[in-house]
Amino acid sequence: MFFRSKEKNVVEIGATFRKTSGLSSAWVVEKILEYHDLPTHVRLIEQGGNERTITIALEALLDNRYWKASV
């Protein structure tokens, strides 16, 4: 499953992202959530032992000011 933003970026389950500021931990897309009356969101799980979980709007994840895709 994948989703395309207006910028034609692709987000897939299993994709890894890093925040552009703060600690450089890796976050993996666990789930893509579509709601009837809200924008698409993604659930991210932090890697490296903490395994914290956050849910953010897909649009925020694709904003290069805050997140960048890891290669």
C-alpha positions in Angstrom: 0.0 0.0 0.0 1.3 3.5 -0.8 0.0 7.0 -1.0 1.1 9.9 -3.2 1.1 13.5 -1.9 0.5 16.6 -4.1 4.2 16.7 -4.5 4.1 13.1 -5.9 6.2 11.7 -3.1 5.5 8.1 -2.2 5.0 6.9 1.3 5.0 3.1 1.9 4.6 1.0 5.0 8.2 0.2 6.1 9.6 3.5 4.8 12.1 5.2 7.2 12.2 8.9 8.1 14.3 11.1 10.4 13.4 14.3 12.0 15.4 17.3 10.7 16.0 18.7 14.1 16.7 17.2 17.5 17.9 13.6 18.0 18.5 11.7 14.8 16.5 8.6 15.5 14.9 6.6 12.7 11.1 6.3 12.5 9.4 3.6 10.4 6.0 3.9 8.9 3.9 1.2 10.5 0.4 2.1 9.2 -1.3 4.5 6.9 -4.6 5.8 8.3 -7.4 7.2 6.2 -10.3 9.0 7.8 -13.5 10.1 6.3 -13.3 13.7 7.6 -9.6 14.2 8.3 -6.4 14.2 6.3 -4.5 11.0 5.8 -2.2 10.2 8.8 0.6 7.8 9.3 1.7 5.8 12.4 5.4 5.9 13.0 7.5 3.6 15.3 10.8 4.8 16.6 13.7 2.4 16.0 16.7 1.9 18.2 15.3 0.5 21.4 12.7 3.1 22.4 10.0 2.0 20.1 7.8 5.0 20.8 4.8 5.4 18.5 3.5 8.7 17.1 0.7 9.5 14.6 1.1 12.5 12.4 -0.5 13.9 9.3 1.0 12.6 6.0 1.4 16.2 4.9 3.6 16.9 7.9 5.7 13.8 7.3 6.3 15.0 3.7 7.3 18.5 4.8 11.1 18.6 4.4 11.3 21.3 7.1 10.5 18.7 9.7 11.2 15.2 8.3 13.4 13.6 5.7 13.2 10.2 4.1 16.2 7.9 5.1 17.9 6.0 2.4 
